[in-house]
Amino acid sequence: MATKKKQTLRNSEYYDMQSTFDELYAKSQNGQVFQNLMGIICSEENIQLAYRNIKRNGGSVTPGVDGITIRDIEQMPAEKYIRTVQKKLAWYKPKPVKRVEIPKPNGGIRPLGIPTMFDRLVQQSIKQVLEPICEAKFHEYSYGFRPNRSAENAISKVQNLIHFTKLYYVVDMDIKGFFDNVNHSKLIKQMWSLGIRDKTLLCIIKEMLKAPIILPDGSKVLPQKGTPQGGVLSPLLANIVLNELDWWISSQWETHPTHTPYKIIEHKEGHQDRGSIYRALKRSNLKEMYIVRYADDFKIFCRKRDDANKAYFAIKQWLAERLKLEISEEKSKVVSLKRHYSEFLGFELKVVQKRKKWVVRSHMCQKAIQRETHVLIEQIKDMQHPQDAANGALAVTKYNAMVIGIHNYYQIATDVNLDCKTIRRNINICLHNRLRHKITKTGQVVGKYIRQRYGQSKDIQFIYGCPIAPIGSVQHKKPMSKKRTINSYTPEGRAEIHDGLKLNISILLQLMKTSTPMGSVEFMDNRLSLWCAQYGKCAITGRELMVNEIHCHHKIPKEPPFYGTDRYENLIIVHVDVHRLIHATAPETIAKYLAMLNLTKRQLNKVNSLRKSAGLAEIEQ
C-alpha cells in the first residue's frame, strides 16, 4: 500500500511543530486563553517551517515593493534568515503593500495586495500558530481556506441539505466588497473572544492591517478598514470575521438548546445522528435554517419562503449592526430552487422532479463557461506559432493541464458533460481556424494520466506529436463530503489522511538543530527532506546513519568553476567516510577509505559517478 502523505503535515513533522499545534488545538477546544503566543511564533522551528510552507507557493517568486523574492531568501545563511524574521517580529513595522489589479471575466478588476517576502514569512509564521486555535472554534459548515476542506465538500453539503433535508428555499447573500470593508476593531475583538489574547501579537496584526498600500499609479494610501487580498493571513482573518455569523445562524435552529438534553449519536463513519434534537426543535416555533459558507460566499437554506424572507432581512440587519458590512441588494435575493437556479462557487443548482422525488440538477454557471472558454482559446493562440517544436509541445501540455483542471473542478456538476460540450463547440471552431493544418487524428497517446483518462475518447487529436485533451470528454462524479473525523490537529484525525514519519525523530531533531557554517536556508531545509526521503540511510551503502555520521554532499560543487546550487536535486545524504572518499585525491587517502568501507562494485560505481560530477578522477576497481 502506498504511503499516505499530506505535505503540510509532513512539513510540521520535519520541524517538530505538530505536537505544539495539537496542544494549541486541544487547549482551544477546552476554552483556554492564549496570552503568550509570541514565544511559539518566534521559535526557530516555526520560522523555518514558515519558509518551507511558503517556498512552493506560486506567488513566492513575485516581488513586493523591495524587489526581494523567495530566490533571494533561500540563498541567505539559515541563521541570518531566522534572526531577520525574529527581529521583524520583535518590533514589527510592515513595509508597504504593492497593489496590482487582476482583470475579471465580467470586465471588472480584482485588486490584489502583494506584501514583501519577509512580511509574507512573518504572516505565515503567525498563521501556523493561529490556525489550530481557530480551527477548534470554527463552525463545521465553513469550508473556505481551511485544512482538509474544499469547494467540493461545500457543494456536497448543499446537495445533502436539498436532497435529504428537503430545504428548497435559499437565501443568496452577497457582501459588498467584503475584504475591503472588514472592520479592524471588530476583528481584534473577535480574535480576543476566540482566546487569542497575546497583546503583542494583536498589535502586530493591527500594524499588518494598516500597512500602506502603493497603488498602480505610484500613490500611497493608508487603509482604515479591510484585509488585503493576496496576504497570507487574510483568508484566516476573513474566516474569523464571519465565524460569528456562522454560529449566529446555527444558534437560530441547529444548535439552539432544547428543554430536554437529548443525546447525539456518533457513528463510526464520522457523522452524527441528531434526530431526537431535530424532532424537538420542529415542535417549537423556531425557523429551520442552515448556513453553508465558503469564504465570503454563503447561502442560507430554509423550508418555507416566509422563513427565508425573514432570514434575509434579519441577516442584512445583523451584518450591518454587528460586522459593519453591507450587502449588495442587486445580487442578494431569496430563490425557490424549484423555479430558479442558484449560483454557488461557479455552479448553478436547481431541483427538478424525477418520478416522485425532487433531485438536484447542477451546471457550470454561465460566467464559468465563458471564463473557461476564454482561457482555453487564449492558450490555443499560444499553440499556433511556437518558436520551435519543444515550445509547441510545452504549450500543448499547458493546454492539457487547463482542461484537466476544468474537469477536476466541475465534474461534480450533474450536467457537466453538457456544459463541456458547449465549451467544445467554441474550442473546435478555434482549433479549426487556427491549427487545422497542423492537427492530425492519428498519433500515440503518451503520458500515463492522459492515456488512462482520455485514451479511449473518439475526440482526441494530436499536434506537434502530442495528444490534445478533449474538453468534451468528462463524466459526472458525485461530490465527496468532508468526513467529520478527519482533523489535522489530532492523532486520530490525521491517521485517516496521513501516515506519520516512521523514522528516528530524535535524530531528525538533532539534525534540524545542527547547522553548517554559512549553510543557506534552502540547504538546511532540503537536507531534512533528503534524510527523510532516504529513510535515514546513506545513499551509497544503505547503512542507517547517526547524527555525527550524516553528511550532505553537493553533486555539482558550489565552488567555481561548477557553481552548483543548494537545490534538492543537487544534494545527497551519505556517510561521513563516503563523503571523504568522494572528495579524496591522495592515493593513500583513497586506499584508506576503500579499506574502511569495503564497497561493492555497484556502490563504487555510484561513488565514481559523484566524483565525475565533481570533476575528480574515477577510482579504479
VEXDREN-2710 file (C-alpha; in Angstrom, 1 decimal):
% VEXDREN-2710
k/r/px/py/pz
1/MET/0.0/0.0/0.0
2/ALA/1.2/3.5/-0.9
3/THR/2.1/5.7/2.0
4/LYS/-0.4/8.4/2.7
5/LYS/1.3/11.8/2.9
6/LYS/-0.1/15.2/3.3
7/GLN/2.7/17.6/2.6
8/THR/1.7/20.4/5.1
9/LEU/1.6/17.8/7.9
10/ARG/4.9/16.3/6.8
11/ASN/6.4/19.7/7.0
12/SER/5.2/20.2/10.5
13/GLU/6.8/16.9/11.4
14/TYR/10.1/17.8/9.9
15/TYR/10.4/20.8/12.2
16/ASP/8.8/19.1/15.3
17/MET/5.9/21.6/15.4
18/GLN/3.0/19.1/15.1
19/SER/2.8/18.3/18.8
20/THR/2.8/22.0/19.6
21/PHE/-0.1/22.6/17.1
22/ASP/-2.0/19.6/18.6
23/GLU/-1.6/21.1/22.1
24/LEU/-2.9/24.5/20.9
25/TYR/-5.9/22.9/19.3
26/ALA/-6.8/20.9/22.4
27/LYS/-6.4/23.9/24.7
28/SER/-8.6/26.0/22.4
29/GLN/-11.3/23.3/22.4
30/ASN/-11.3/23.4/26.2
31/GLY/-11.9/27.1/26.2
32/GLN/-8.4/28.1/27.4
33/VAL/-7.0/31.6/26.5
34/PHE/-3.6/32.3/25.0
35/GLN/-1.6/35.2/26.4
36/ASN/1.9/34.2/25.3
37/LEU/1.8/33.0/21.7
38/MET/4.8/35.1/20.5
39/GLY/7.2/32.6/22.1
40/ILE/5.9/29.9/19.7
41/ILE/5.7/32.2/16.7
42/CYS/9.3/33.4/17.2
43/SER/10.8/30.0/17.7
44/GLU/13.4/28.9/15.2
45/GLU/11.4/25.8/14.3
46/ASN/8.3/27.8/13.5
47/ILE/10.2/30.3/11.4
48/GLN/12.0/27.5/9.4
49/LEU/8.6/25.8/8.9
50/ALA/7.2/29.1/7.5
51/TYR/9.9/29.1/4.8
52/ARG/9.2/25.5/3.9
53/ASN/5.4/26.1/3.6
54/ILE/5.7/29.2/1.6
55/LYS/8.6/28.4/-0.8
56/ARG/6.4/26.3/-3.2
57/ASN/3.7/28.9/-3.5
58/GLY/3.4/30.3/-7.0
59/GLY/3.4/33.8/-5.6
60/SER/6.7/33.4/-3.8
61/VAL/8.6/34.4/-6.9
62/THR/6.5/37.6/-7.2
63/PRO/8.5/40.5/-5.5
64/GLY/7.0/43.1/-3.3
65/VAL/8.0/46.8/-3.2
66/ASP/11.6/45.9/-2.1
67/GLY/12.1/43.6/-5.1
68/ILE/13.0/40.5/-2.9
69/THR/11.7/37.1/-3.8
70/ILE/12.0/33.7/-2.3
71/ARG/15.0/33.0/-4.5
72/ASP/16.9/35.8/-2.6
73/ILE/15.9/34.4/0.8
74/GLU/16.8/30.8/0.0
75/GLN/20.5/31.8/-0.5
76/MET/20.7/33.5/2.8
77/PRO/22.6/31.8/5.7
78/ALA/19.9/30.0/7.7
79/GLU/20.9/31.7/11.0
80/LYS/20.7/35.2/9.3
81/TYR/17.2/34.4/7.9
82/ILE/15.9/33.3/11.4
83/ARG/17.4/36.3/13.1
84/THR/15.9/38.7/10.5
85/VAL/12.4/37.3/10.9
86/GLN/12.7/37.3/14.7
87/LYS/13.9/40.9/14.6
88/LYS/10.9/41.9/12.5
89/LEU/8.6/40.2/14.9
90/ALA/10.2/41.9/17.9
91/TRP/9.5/45.4/16.6
92/TYR/7.1/44.9/13.7
93/LYS/6.7/47.6/11.1
94/PRO/5.4/46.2/7.8
95/LYS/6.6/47.6/4.5
96/PRO/4.1/49.0/2.0
97/VAL/1.9/46.5/0.1
98/LYS/2.1/46.6/-3.7
99/ARG/-1.4/46.8/-5.2
100/VAL/-1.9/45.0/-8.5
101/GLU/-5.2/44.8/-10.4
102/ILE/-6.3/41.5/-11.9
103/PRO/-8.9/41.6/-14.7
104/LYS/-12.1/39.7/-14.0
105/PRO/-14.1/37.8/-16.7
106/ASN/-17.0/40.2/-16.3
107/GLY/-14.9/43.2/-17.3
108/GLY/-14.2/44.4/-13.7
109/ILE/-10.9/44.2/-11.8
110/ARG/-9.9/42.4/-8.7
111/PRO/-7.4/44.3/-6.5
112/LEU/-4.6/42.1/-5.0
113/GLY/-2.1/43.2/-2.4
114/ILE/1.4/41.9/-2.6
115/PRO/3.4/42.2/0.7
116/THR/7.2/42.0/0.7
117/MET/8.6/38.5/1.1
118/PHE/9.7/39.0/4.7
119/ASP/6.3/40.3/5.6
120/ARG/4.8/37.2/4.0
121/LEU/7.1/35.0/6.0
122/VAL/6.0/36.9/9.2
123/GLN/2.4/36.3/8.3
124/GLN/3.0/32.6/7.6
125/SER/4.7/32.2/11.0
126/ILE/1.7/33.8/12.7
127/LYS/-0.9/31.8/10.6
128/GLN/0.7/28.4/11.5
129/VAL/0.2/29.2/15.2
130/LEU/-3.3/30.8/15.0
131/GLU/-4.8/28.2/12.7
132/PRO/-5.1/25.3/15.2
133/ILE/-6.6/27.7/17.8
134/CYS/-9.2/29.0/15.3
135/GLU/-10.0/25.5/13.8
136/ALA/-11.1/24.4/17.3
137/LYS/-13.7/27.3/17.3
138/PHE/-14.8/27.4/13.6
139/HIS/-18.2/26.2/12.5
140/GLU/-18.5/22.8/10.8
141/TYR/-20.2/24.2/7.7
142/SER/-17.5/26.7/6.8
143/TYR/-15.3/25.3/4.0
144/GLY/-13.2/28.1/2.5
145/PHE/-9.4/28.3/3.1
146/ARG/-9.4/25.7/5.8
147/PRO/-7.3/22.5/6.1
148/ASN/-8.9/19.3/4.7
149/ARG/-11.9/21.2/3.3
150/SER/-12.7/22.1/-0.3
151/ALA/-15.3/23.6/-2.6
152/GLU/-16.3/20.0/-3.4
153/ASN/-17.2/19.4/0.3
154/ALA/-19.3/22.6/0.3
155/ILE/-21.2/21.5/-2.8
156/SER/-21.8/18.1/-1.3
157/LYS/-23.2/19.7/1.9
158/VAL/-25.5/21.9/-0.2
159/GLN/-26.8/18.9/-2.1
160/ASN/-27.4/16.9/1.1
161/LEU/-29.4/19.8/2.6
162/ILE/-31.5/19.8/-0.6
163/HIS/-31.9/16.1/-1.1
164/PHE/-32.3/14.8/2.4
165/THR/-33.5/17.8/4.5
166/LYS/-35.7/19.0/1.6
167/LEU/-34.9/22.6/2.0
168/TYR/-35.9/24.2/-1.3
169/TYR/-35.7/27.9/-0.4
170/VAL/-32.3/29.5/-0.3
171/VAL/-31.2/33.0/0.7
172/ASP/-28.4/34.2/-1.6
173/MET/-26.3/36.8/0.1
174/ASP/-23.6/38.8/-1.4
175/ILE/-21.5/41.1/0.9
176/LYS/-20.4/44.2/-0.9
177/GLY/-16.6/44.4/-1.1
178/PHE/-16.1/42.1/1.9
179/PHE/-12.3/42.0/2.0
180/ASP/-12.1/45.8/1.5
181/ASN/-14.6/46.6/4.3
182/VAL/-13.6/44.4/7.3
183/ASN/-13.7/46.5/10.4
184/HIS/-10.3/46.3/12.1
185/SER/-11.6/47.0/15.7
186/LYS/-14.3/44.3/15.4
187/LEU/-11.7/41.8/14.0
188/ILE/-9.4/42.3/17.0
189/LYS/-12.4/41.9/19.4
190/GLN/-13.3/38.7/17.7
191/MET/-9.8/37.4/18.0
192/TRP/-9.9/38.2/21.7
193/SER/-13.2/36.3/22.1
194/LEU/-11.6/33.3/20.4
195/GLY/-9.0/33.2/23.2
196/ILE/-6.2/35.0/21.3
197/ARG/-5.1/37.4/24.0
198/ASP/-1.4/37.9/23.4
199/LYS/-1.4/41.7/23.2
200/THR/1.9/41.9/21.3
201/LEU/0.5/39.6/18.6
202/LEU/-2.7/41.7/18.4
203/CYS/-0.6/44.8/18.0
204/ILE/1.4/43.1/15.2
205/ILE/-1.9/42.2/13.4
206/LYS/-3.1/45.8/13.8
207/GLU/0.1/47.1/12.2
208/MET/-0.3/44.5/9.4
209/LEU/-3.8/45.6/8.6
210/LYS/-2.7/49.3/8.5
211/ALA/0.3/48.7/6.2
212/PRO/0.4/51.4/3.5
213/ILE/-0.7/50.4/0.0
214/ILE/1.2/51.5/-3.1
215/LEU/-1.3/51.9/-5.9
216/PRO/-0.5/51.1/-9.6
217/ASP/-0.1/54.9/-10.3
218/GLY/2.5/55.1/-7.5
219/SER/0.4/56.9/-5.0
220/LYS/0.2/55.7/-1.4
221/VAL/-2.9/55.2/0.8
222/LEU/-3.3/54.3/4.4
223/PRO/-6.2/51.7/4.8
224/GLN/-8.7/52.3/7.7
225/LYS/-10.5/49.1/7.1
226/GLY/-10.2/45.8/5.1
227/THR/-7.8/43.0/4.8
228/PRO/-5.6/42.9/1.6
229/GLN/-6.5/40.1/-0.8
230/GLY/-3.2/38.3/-1.5
231/GLY/-1.9/38.4/2.0
232/VAL/-1.0/35.0/3.6
233/LEU/-3.0/35.8/6.8
234/SER/-6.0/37.4/5.1
235/PRO/-8.1/34.2/4.5
236/LEU/-7.8/33.2/8.1
237/LEU/-8.8/36.6/9.3
238/ALA/-11.8/36.6/7.0
239/ASN/-12.9/33.3/8.5
240/ILE/-12.5/34.8/12.0
241/VAL/-14.8/37.7/11.0
242/LEU/-17.5/35.5/9.5
243/ASN/-17.3/32.8/12.1
244/GLU/-19.6/34.9/14.3
245/LEU/-22.2/34.8/11.5
246/ASP/-21.9/31.0/11.2
247/TRP/-22.6/30.5/14.9
248/TRP/-25.4/33.1/15.0
249/ILE/-27.2/31.3/12.1
250/SER/-26.6/28.0/13.8
251/SER/-28.0/29.2/17.1
252/GLN/-31.3/30.1/15.4
253/TRP/-32.0/26.4/14.8
254/GLU/-29.3/23.7/14.7
255/THR/-27.5/24.4/17.9
256/HIS/-30.4/26.0/19.7
257/PRO/-30.8/24.4/23.2
258/THR/-33.7/22.1/23.8
259/HIS/-35.6/21.7/27.1
260/THR/-34.5/18.1/27.3
261/PRO/-30.8/17.4/26.8
262/TYR/-31.0/14.8/24.1
263/LYS/-28.0/12.6/23.3
264/ILE/-26.1/13.0/20.0
265/ILE/-25.3/9.6/18.5
266/GLU/-21.8/9.4/16.9
267/HIS/-21.4/6.8/14.1
268/LYS/-18.2/5.0/13.1
269/GLU/-18.3/6.7/9.7
270/GLY/-17.9/10.1/11.4
271/HIS/-21.4/11.6/11.0
272/GLN/-23.8/12.5/13.8
273/ASP/-27.3/11.4/14.4
274/ARG/-29.2/14.5/15.9
275/GLY/-32.7/13.1/15.1
276/SER/-34.1/13.5/18.6
277/ILE/-32.9/17.1/18.8
278/TYR/-34.4/18.0/15.4
279/ARG/-37.7/16.4/16.3
280/ALA/-37.8/18.5/19.4
281/LEU/-36.9/21.7/17.5
282/LYS/-39.6/21.1/14.9
283/ARG/-42.2/21.1/17.7
284/SER/-41.0/24.7/18.6
285/ASN/-41.8/27.9/16.8
286/LEU/-38.2/28.3/15.5
287/LYS/-37.4/28.9/11.9
288/GLU/-35.4/26.0/10.4
289/MET/-32.3/27.2/8.6
290/TYR/-28.7/26.1/7.8
291/ILE/-25.7/28.0/6.6
292/VAL/-23.1/26.8/4.1
293/ARG/-20.2/29.2/3.7
294/TYR/-17.1/29.3/1.5
295/ALA/-15.0/32.4/2.5
296/ASP/-17.4/35.4/1.9
297/ASP/-19.7/33.3/-0.3
298/PHE/-22.6/31.8/1.7
299/LYS/-26.1/30.5/1.4
300/ILE/-28.9/30.1/4.0
301/PHE/-31.3/27.1/3.4
302/CYS/-34.9/27.3/4.7
303/ARG/-38.0/25.2/4.5
304/LYS/-40.6/28.0/3.8
305/ARG/-40.4/31.1/1.7
306/ASP/-41.7/33.2/4.6
307/ASP/-38.9/31.9/6.8
308/ALA/-36.4/32.7/4.0
309/ASN/-37.7/36.2/3.6
310/LYS/-37.4/36.8/7.4
311/ALA/-33.9/35.4/7.4
312/TYR/-32.9/37.7/4.5
313/PHE/-33.8/40.9/6.4
314/ALA/-32.5/39.6/9.8
315/ILE/-29.1/38.7/8.3
316/LYS/-28.9/42.0/6.4
317/GLN/-29.6/43.9/9.7
318/TRP/-27.2/41.7/11.7
319/LEU/-24.3/42.2/9.2
320/ALA/-24.8/45.9/9.3
321/GLU/-25.0/46.2/13.1
322/ARG/-22.6/43.5/14.2
323/LEU/-19.9/43.5/11.5
324/LYS/-20.4/46.9/9.8
325/LEU/-20.9/45.2/6.4
326/GLU/-23.3/46.0/3.7
327/ILE/-24.9/43.5/1.3
328/SER/-25.4/44.0/-2.5
329/GLU/-29.1/44.5/-3.0
330/GLU/-28.8/43.6/-6.7
331/LYS/-27.1/40.3/-6.0
332/SER/-28.8/39.3/-2.8
333/LYS/-32.3/37.6/-3.0
334/VAL/-34.5/34.7/-2.0
335/VAL/-34.6/31.9/-4.5
336/SER/-37.0/29.0/-4.9
337/LEU/-34.9/26.1/-6.2
338/LYS/-37.9/24.5/-7.8
339/ARG/-38.3/27.5/-10.1
340/HIS/-34.8/29.1/-10.5
341/TYR/-31.1/28.3/-10.4
342/SER/-28.9/29.5/-7.6
343/GLU/-25.2/30.1/-8.1
344/PHE/-22.5/28.9/-5.8
345/LEU/-18.8/28.5/-6.3
346/GLY/-19.1/28.5/-10.1
347/PHE/-22.1/26.1/-10.2
348/GLU/-25.8/26.6/-10.8
349/LEU/-28.1/24.5/-8.7
350/LYS/-31.8/23.7/-9.1
351/VAL/-34.2/20.9/-8.1
352/VAL/-36.2/19.1/-10.7
353/GLN/-38.9/16.4/-10.3
354/LYS/-37.8/12.9/-11.1
355/ARG/-40.6/10.5/-10.8
356/LYS/-41.9/11.2/-7.3
357/LYS/-38.7/12.8/-6.0
358/TRP/-37.2/16.2/-6.3
359/VAL/-33.5/15.9/-7.1
360/VAL/-30.6/18.4/-7.6
361/ARG/-29.6/19.4/-11.1
362/SER/-26.4/21.3/-11.4
363/HIS/-24.5/23.0/-14.2
364/MET/-21.4/25.2/-14.6
365/CYS/-22.7/28.7/-14.3
366/GLN/-22.6/30.8/-17.5
367/LYS/-19.8/33.0/-16.2
368/ALA/-17.7/29.9/-15.6
369/ILE/-18.4/28.6/-19.1
370/GLN/-17.4/32.0/-20.7
371/ARG/-14.3/32.3/-18.5
372/GLU/-13.0/28.8/-19.2
373/THR/-13.7/29.1/-22.9
374/HIS/-11.8/32.4/-23.0
375/VAL/-8.7/30.9/-21.2
376/LEU/-8.6/27.9/-23.5
377/ILE/-8.9/30.0/-26.6
378/GLU/-6.0/32.2/-25.4
379/GLN/-3.9/29.1/-24.8
380/ILE/-4.7/27.9/-28.3
381/LYS/-3.3/31.1/-29.7
382/ASP/0.0/30.3/-27.9
383/MET/-0.1/26.9/-29.6
384/GLN/-0.5/28.5/-33.1
385/HIS/3.0/30.0/-33.6
386/PRO/5.6/28.4/-31.3
387/GLN/9.3/29.2/-31.7
388/ASP/10.1/25.5/-32.1
389/ALA/8.6/22.0/-31.6
390/ALA/9.7/21.9/-28.0
391/ASN/7.8/25.2/-27.2
392/GLY/4.9/23.8/-29.2
393/ALA/4.8/20.7/-27.0
394/LEU/5.1/22.8/-23.9
395/ALA/2.1/24.9/-25.0
396/VAL/0.0/21.7/-25.6
397/THR/1.0/20.4/-22.2
398/LYS/-0.2/23.6/-20.6
399/TYR/-3.5/23.5/-22.5
400/ASN/-4.0/19.9/-21.3
401/ALA/-3.4/20.9/-17.7
402/MET/-6.1/23.6/-18.1
403/VAL/-8.5/21.1/-19.5
404/ILE/-7.8/18.6/-16.7
405/GLY/-8.2/21.4/-14.1
406/ILE/-11.6/22.3/-15.5
407/HIS/-12.7/18.7/-15.5
408/ASN/-11.5/18.0/-12.0
409/TYR/-13.3/21.0/-10.5
410/TYR/-16.6/20.9/-12.4
411/GLN/-17.1/17.2/-12.8
412/ILE/-19.2/17.2/-9.6
413/ALA/-21.9/19.1/-11.6
414/THR/-24.6/16.6/-12.7
415/ASP/-24.8/18.1/-16.2
416/VAL/-21.1/18.8/-16.6
417/ASN/-20.9/16.8/-19.9
418/LEU/-23.5/19.2/-21.5
419/ASP/-21.6/22.3/-20.3
420/CYS/-18.3/20.9/-21.6
421/LYS/-19.8/20.1/-24.9
422/THR/-20.9/23.8/-25.1
423/ILE/-17.3/24.8/-24.5
424/ARG/-16.2/22.2/-27.0
425/ARG/-18.1/23.8/-29.8
426/ASN/-16.3/27.1/-29.5
427/ILE/-13.0/25.4/-28.9
428/ASN/-13.3/23.2/-32.0
429/ILE/-14.1/26.3/-34.1
430/CYS/-10.9/28.0/-32.8
431/LEU/-8.8/24.8/-33.3
432/HIS/-10.1/24.5/-36.9
433/ASN/-9.5/28.2/-37.7
434/ARG/-6.0/28.4/-36.2
435/LEU/-4.5/24.9/-36.3
436/ARG/-6.4/22.8/-38.9
437/HIS/-3.2/22.3/-41.0
438/LYS/-1.2/21.0/-38.0
439/ILE/-3.8/18.8/-36.3
440/THR/-4.0/15.1/-37.0
441/LYS/-6.3/12.3/-35.9
442/THR/-3.6/9.8/-35.6
443/GLY/-0.8/9.6/-33.0
444/GLN/0.5/8.0/-29.9
445/VAL/-1.0/8.9/-26.5
446/VAL/2.0/9.4/-24.3
447/GLY/1.7/10.1/-20.6
448/LYS/0.0/7.6/-18.2
449/TYR/-2.6/10.1/-16.9
450/ILE/-3.7/11.3/-20.3
451/ARG/-3.8/7.7/-21.6
452/GLN/-5.9/6.5/-18.7
453/ARG/-8.3/9.4/-18.7
454/TYR/-8.7/10.3/-22.4
455/GLY/-7.0/7.5/-24.4
456/GLN/-10.3/5.9/-25.4
457/SER/-12.0/9.1/-26.4
458/LYS/-13.1/9.5/-30.0
459/ASP/-12.5/13.3/-29.8
460/ILE/-8.8/13.1/-29.1
461/GLN/-6.5/14.9/-31.6
462/PHE/-2.7/15.4/-31.9
463/ILE/-0.5/18.3/-32.6
464/TYR/3.3/18.5/-32.5
465/GLY/3.2/14.8/-31.7
466/CYS/1.3/15.5/-28.5
467/PRO/-2.3/14.5/-27.7
468/ILE/-4.8/17.3/-27.1
469/ALA/-7.0/16.6/-24.1
470/PRO/-10.7/16.7/-25.4
471/ILE/-12.6/19.2/-23.4
472/GLY/-15.9/17.4/-24.1
473/SER/-14.8/14.1/-22.6
474/VAL/-15.9/14.3/-19.0
475/GLN/-18.2/12.3/-16.7
476/HIS/-20.1/13.4/-13.6
477/LYS/-18.7/12.4/-10.3
478/LYS/-20.6/12.5/-7.0
479/PRO/-19.2/15.2/-4.8
480/MET/-17.5/13.9/-1.6
481/SER/-18.5/15.2/1.8
482/LYS/-16.0/16.1/4.4
483/LYS/-15.6/13.3/7.0
484/ARG/-16.1/14.7/10.5
485/THR/-13.4/12.6/12.0
486/ILE/-10.6/14.0/9.7
487/ASN/-8.6/16.5/11.6
488/SER/-5.1/17.8/11.1
489/TYR/-4.6/18.5/14.8
490/THR/-5.4/15.2/16.5
491/PRO/-3.5/11.9/16.1
492/GLU/-6.8/10.1/15.3
493/GLY/-7.9/12.6/12.8
494/ARG/-4.5/12.6/11.0
495/ALA/-4.4/8.8/10.8
496/GLU/-7.2/8.9/8.1
497/ILE/-5.3/11.2/5.7
498/HIS/-1.6/10.9/6.7
499/ASP/1.0/8.4/7.9
500/GLY/3.4/9.9/10.4
501/LEU/7.1/9.6/9.9
502/LYS/8.4/6.1/10.6
503/LEU/11.9/7.4/11.4
504/ASN/14.0/8.1/14.5
505/ILE/12.6/11.5/15.3
506/SER/15.4/12.3/17.8
507/ILE/17.9/12.1/15.0
508/LEU/15.8/14.4/12.9
509/LEU/15.5/16.9/15.7
510/GLN/19.3/16.9/16.2
511/LEU/19.9/17.2/12.5
512/MET/17.5/20.2/12.4
513/LYS/19.4/21.9/15.2
514/THR/22.8/21.1/13.7
515/SER/23.8/23.9/11.4
516/THR/26.7/24.1/9.0
517/PRO/28.9/27.2/8.6
518/MET/27.1/29.5/6.1
519/GLY/24.6/26.8/5.3
520/SER/21.8/28.5/3.3
521/VAL/18.1/28.4/4.2
522/GLU/17.4/26.2/1.2
523/PHE/20.3/23.8/2.0
524/MET/19.2/23.3/5.6
525/ASP/15.6/22.7/4.5
526/ASN/16.4/20.3/1.7
527/ARG/18.8/18.4/4.0
528/LEU/15.9/17.4/6.2
529/SER/13.8/16.4/3.3
530/LEU/16.6/14.2/1.9
531/TRP/17.3/12.5/5.2
532/CYS/13.6/11.5/5.4
533/ALA/13.4/10.6/1.7
534/GLN/16.4/8.2/2.2
535/TYR/14.8/6.8/5.4
536/GLY/17.8/8.0/7.4
537/LYS/20.2/5.8/5.4
538/CYS/23.4/6.5/3.3
539/ALA/22.6/6.7/-0.4
540/ILE/25.7/4.7/-1.2
541/THR/26.0/2.0/1.5
542/GLY/22.3/1.8/2.6
543/ARG/23.6/2.0/6.2
544/GLU/21.4/3.8/8.9
545/LEU/23.2/6.9/9.9
546/MET/23.7/8.6/13.3
547/VAL/23.7/12.4/13.6
548/ASN/27.5/12.6/13.6
549/GLU/27.7/10.4/10.5
550/ILE/25.4/12.4/8.3
551/HIS/27.0/14.5/5.6
552/CYS/25.1/16.3/2.8
553/HIS/27.0/16.2/-0.5
554/HIS/26.6/18.6/-3.4
555/LYS/26.6/16.5/-6.6
556/ILE/27.8/19.6/-8.5
557/PRO/30.1/21.6/-6.3
558/LYS/29.1/25.2/-5.4
559/GLU/32.7/26.4/-5.9
560/PRO/33.9/27.8/-9.2
561/PRO/34.0/26.8/-12.0
562/PHE/31.0/24.5/-11.3
563/TYR/28.6/26.9/-9.4
564/GLY/26.2/24.2/-8.2
565/THR/23.2/25.0/-6.2
566/ASP/21.5/24.0/-2.9
567/ARG/18.5/22.6/-4.7
568/TYR/17.1/19.3/-3.6
569/GLU/18.1/17.5/-6.8
570/ASN/21.8/18.6/-6.4
571/LEU/22.1/17.1/-2.9
572/ILE/22.5/13.6/-1.5
573/ILE/22.9/12.3/2.1
574/VAL/25.9/10.0/2.6
575/HIS/28.1/8.6/5.4
576/VAL/30.9/10.9/6.5
577/ASP/33.5/8.4/5.3
578/VAL/31.8/8.0/2.0
579/HIS/31.8/11.8/1.7
580/ARG/35.6/11.9/2.4
581/LEU/36.1/9.2/-0.2
582/ILE/34.2/11.2/-2.9
583/HIS/36.4/14.2/-2.4
584/ALA/39.7/12.4/-1.8
585/THR/42.6/12.9/-4.2
586/ALA/45.6/11.4/-2.5
587/PRO/46.1/7.7/-3.3
588/GLU/46.8/6.7/0.3
589/THR/43.6/8.5/1.5
590/ILE/41.5/6.7/-1.2
591/ALA/43.1/3.4/-0.2
592/LYS/42.4/4.1/3.5
593/TYR/38.6/4.7/3.0
594/LEU/38.2/1.9/0.5
595/ALA/39.5/-0.5/3.1
596/MET/37.3/1.0/5.8
597/LEU/34.1/1.0/3.7
598/ASN/34.6/-2.3/1.8
599/LEU/32.3/-1.1/-1.1
600/THR/30.7/-3.5/-3.6
601/LYS/31.2/-2.9/-7.3
602/ARG/27.8/-1.2/-7.6
603/GLN/28.5/1.1/-4.6
604/LEU/31.9/2.1/-6.0
605/ASN/30.2/2.9/-9.4
606/LYS/27.9/5.3/-7.5
607/VAL/30.9/6.9/-5.8
608/ASN/32.7/7.3/-9.2
609/SER/29.6/8.9/-10.7
610/LEU/29.6/11.5/-7.9
611/ARG/33.4/12.0/-8.3
612/LYS/32.9/12.6/-12.0
613/SER/30.3/15.2/-11.4
614/ALA/32.7/17.0/-9.0
615/GLY/35.5/17.0/-11.7
616/LEU/37.6/14.3/-10.0
617/ALA/39.2/11.2/-11.5
618/GLU/37.3/7.9/-11.1
619/ILE/38.7/5.3/-8.6
620/GLU/40.0/2.2/-10.4
621/GLN/38.2/-1.0/-9.4
END
